[in-house]
C-alpha cells in the first residue's frame, strides 16, 4: 500500500489541483497522512509526510525557503522535545488510539519501539546476512532473477542471541529462506550481482541527480512530480522488495520523461 501511495500521490495531487483547485490539495494531503498513521506504518508514514511536503512546495514557490526552514527547525524542536522520556511517553499515549505501533515506536517500548524485539526489523537485518552469504558465493552475476526466496542459505546468525525473537518461528531456517528480501537493492544485488546492481544504480542516478539539483536550487515545477515519486520510492526500496512491480518501472519511466524534458503539464 505504501508503494502505491508514494508512486501515485503526486499524480493524484496534480489531478485534484487541476480539477478542483489548489485549496483542495491541502486537505487531501492531510487525509493521506492520517490514513498512513492509521495503517500502523512507521517508515511509510514518514515517507508520505516527506513526499507531501515536497508536493506542497510546488505550489508555494515563494514560500519554499520559509517552509524548508520551518520544516528543519520544527524537526529539530521535535527531536529536542522527544529527548525527554516523559515527553515521549505523553506523545505515545496520545498516539496509542490512532496508531499503537507508532506509539510504541515513539515510547521506545514493545516490538514497535525496541528494535531488539522488533521482528520486522530483525527479519530485514537477517535477510541482509543472507544476502552477504549469497554474494560471497555468486558475487558478479548473482543467482538469477526471482531466486532469492528459493536459495537455501545457512544463515548461521539466525541462532545467535541477537535474533532470539525470530527463533520461535516453526522451521525457522526454512521459513526465513522462503522469505522475500524485504529490500529491493538487496534483491537486485543477490540476484544479478555487482554487475546488475551497478546498472540499476546507474539507471536511477541521472533522474535522481537532476531532482536533487532542482530541489537545492528551488526550481522544482509540476513537470517534476514524477521525480518526487521516484525519490521517495527509492527511499522506500530499502525496506520493501518491490523492484519487480510494474508500478515501480512506471514511475522510473515517467521520471526519465521528466528528466528528458519531454513531459508537458
Protein Blocks (a to p, Z undefined) as FASTA:
>chain_A
ZZmmmmmmmmmmmmmmmmnojklmmmmmmmmmmmmmmnopaklmmmmmmmmmmmmmmmmm
mlmmmmmmmmmmmmmmmmmmmmpmklmmmmmmmmmmmmmmlmmmmnopajklmmklmmkl
mmmmmmmmmmmmmmmmmmmnonoehklmmpccfklmlmmmklmmmmmpghkllmmmmpcf
kiaklmmmmmnojmlmmmmmmmmmmmmmmmmmmmmnopacfklmmmmmmmmmmmmmmmcc
fklpmklmmmmmmmmmmmnopacZZ
